[in-house]
Amino acid sequence: MIDLFPQIDEWFARGEEIAVATVVRVVGSAPRPVGACLIVSSEGRMAGSVSGGCVETTVYGELMDILEGGPPRLLHFGITEDMIWDVGLACGGTIDVLACKLERDLVEALAAQVAAGEPVALARVLRNENGEPGIGAGAVITGDGVVSGVAERPIVQRAQEMLAARAEQGTIVEIERGLEVYIEPFLPPPHLLIVGGVHIAIPLTRFAKELGFAVTVVDPRAKFANRERFPDADEVLLEWPDEAFAHLDVDESTYVVLLTHDPKIDEPTLAAALKTPAAYIGAIGSRKTHAARFERMAKWGVTRQELERVYAPIGLDLGGRTPEETALSIIAEVVAVKNGRSGASLRETKGPIGKK
């Protein structure tokens, strides 16, 4: 839903009411993942998607009915016997979609937490055979408790457990017999830390921002580390990268890319990076360059086993030659690591597309 915040804010500012459809369960192959949203305003505006277009018309009609006073509902779509005449998913999977009104106070509370970079979860009731709250009732939950809406203590606890575990995808949770809740976590964006403001770093920054990363560029050379070169970066640091690691928050959602190809910068930076729990550390250079690092890094107290964490040569084998193509291969590898994939060609792999 985060990507729809601008439209939501604009529509609420116009005084329009909004209904939202959220994919809460996917079985088999489906065009859109759990958490995908479609929003519709009382003026008939539409944004987002819950499928590749095969069920959008039906969902739109359901949301308009809700905006006209109808109750919230759980919709189910799957493969049909006759795809020509019936609504269904051509990919063969099934999806469950929760359709309900979007409460302004919930959205504003959720947006405030996201803007502050705080982990937060949105919980909505899917089924409650025990009475109130009914289907669609929502609450915004942080590590400190409920900040908007109403939720029973067991729901709050499950949401906080998901946040503590850094769960990235929403899931349906059975709180007790007859009570099911969809809980969707919203975590701070993954952080791409680019060491070296070289030419490749410019398209890499742009690609990373498009993919939802927060981006920091650090370089001790003023001609490389400046806002003119990196207008899209969240932060541009003019300092030695190994010293920057002393104050940067590098955690399991941080991805470090070394691009300077300069041992006096790369080696102390690698030594500093390898002391962190960063999810990914990649270094540009040939196989020969990286092999030589194994011999030199001992003086920095880095073992050969520790160096095995480093992705080098960096990037997927796309045969890239231009800075843009090289940047594409790097961010592709970062995304593959983030998603627990090898980065192999889809036609050479097995299993469902888009799942770990």
Secondary structure, 3 states (H helix, E strand, C coil): CHHHHHHHHHHHHCCCCEEEEEEEEEECCCCCCCCCEEEEECCCCEEECCCCCCCHHHHHHHHHHHHCCCCCEEEEECCCCCCCCCCCCCCCCEEEEEEEECCHHHHHHHHHHHHCCCCEEEEEEEEECCCCCCCCCEEEEECCEEEEECCCHHHHHHHHHHHHCCCCCCEEEEEECCEEEEEEEECCCCEEEEECCCCCHHHHHHHHHHCCCEEEEECCCCCCCCCCCCCCCCEEECCCHHHHCCCCCCCCCEEEEECCCCHHHHHHHHHHHCCCCCCEEEECCCHHHHHHHHHHHHHHCCCHHHHCCEECCCCCCCCCCCHHHHHHHHHHHHHHHHCCCCCCCHHHCCCCCCCC
